[in-house]
Structure formats: C-alpha cells, structure tokens
C-alpha cells in the first residue's frame, strides 16, 4: 500500500461520524457533524506531526 495514511484518515473520520451518530441516540447528548470534522482534523494534525518527525528519526538513530 503506497499511502496507508489515507486509509487511517478515512477510518479516523468514519469513527468520528459513527461516534456522533451514537451520541445522537443517548439521552442528554447530541451528535454534531462539526465534532466529527474536528476528529478528522485531529487525524490530519497527527499525520502532519508524524511526517515532520520521520526525517528526524533517520538523522538520529534511537
């Protein structure tokens, strides 16, 4: 697989959507599409951090 991060981002967003759907059925909670988008944004930020750290890991063998 050439771009596994795309699959990971997809599942991150899909999980966020399913969690918001679940919350819409729980009394006292509400599901919001915005919250699912924030989950997806968190996945993008994590991917960006990993991409910045990866070249540093090659320079410093831990």
C-alpha positions as CSV (number, residue, x, y, z in Angstrom):
1,X,0.0,0.0,0.0
2,X,1.6,3.3,-1.1
3,X,-0.4,5.7,1.0
4,X,-1.6,3.9,4.2
5,X,-2.2,7.3,5.9
6,X,-5.2,7.9,3.7
7,X,-6.8,4.7,4.9
8,X,-6.0,5.7,8.5
9,X,-7.5,9.2,8.0
10,X,-10.6,7.7,6.4
11,X,-11.1,5.4,9.4
12,X,-10.5,8.2,11.9
13,X,-13.2,10.3,10.2
14,X,-15.6,7.3,9.9
15,X,-15.1,6.5,13.6
16,X,-15.9,10.2,14.5
17,X,-19.1,10.0,12.4
18,X,-20.2,6.8,14.0
19,X,-19.5,8.1,17.5
20,X,-21.6,11.3,16.8
21,X,-24.4,9.1,15.4
22,X,-24.3,7.0,18.6
23,X,-24.3,10.1,20.7
24,X,-27.5,11.3,19.0
25,X,-29.3,8.4,20.5
26,X,-28.0,8.9,24.0
27,X,-30.2,11.0,26.3
28,X,-28.6,14.3,27.3
29,X,-26.1,14.1,24.4
30,X,-26.2,15.3,20.8
31,X,-24.3,14.3,17.8
32,X,-22.8,17.1,15.8
33,X,-21.1,16.9,12.3
34,X,-18.7,19.6,13.5
35,X,-17.3,17.3,16.2
36,X,-16.8,14.6,13.6
37,X,-14.9,17.1,11.5
38,X,-12.7,18.0,14.5
39,X,-11.9,14.3,14.9
40,X,-10.8,14.2,11.3
41,X,-8.8,17.4,11.7
42,X,-7.0,15.7,14.7
43,X,-6.1,12.8,12.4
44,X,-4.7,15.3,9.8
45,X,-2.7,17.1,12.5
46,X,-1.3,13.8,13.8
47,X,-0.3,12.8,10.3
48,X,1.5,16.1,9.8
49,X,3.4,15.7,13.1
50,X,4.5,12.2,12.1
51,X,5.6,13.4,8.7
52,X,7.8,16.1,10.3
53,X,9.3,13.7,12.8
54,X,10.1,10.9,10.3
55,X,13.1,12.7,8.7
56,X,14.5,13.5,12.1
57,X,14.3,9.8,13.1
58,X,16.6,9.0,10.2
59,X,19.2,11.5,11.4
60,X,19.2,10.4,15.0
61,X,19.1,6.6,15.3
62,X,17.3,5.8,18.6
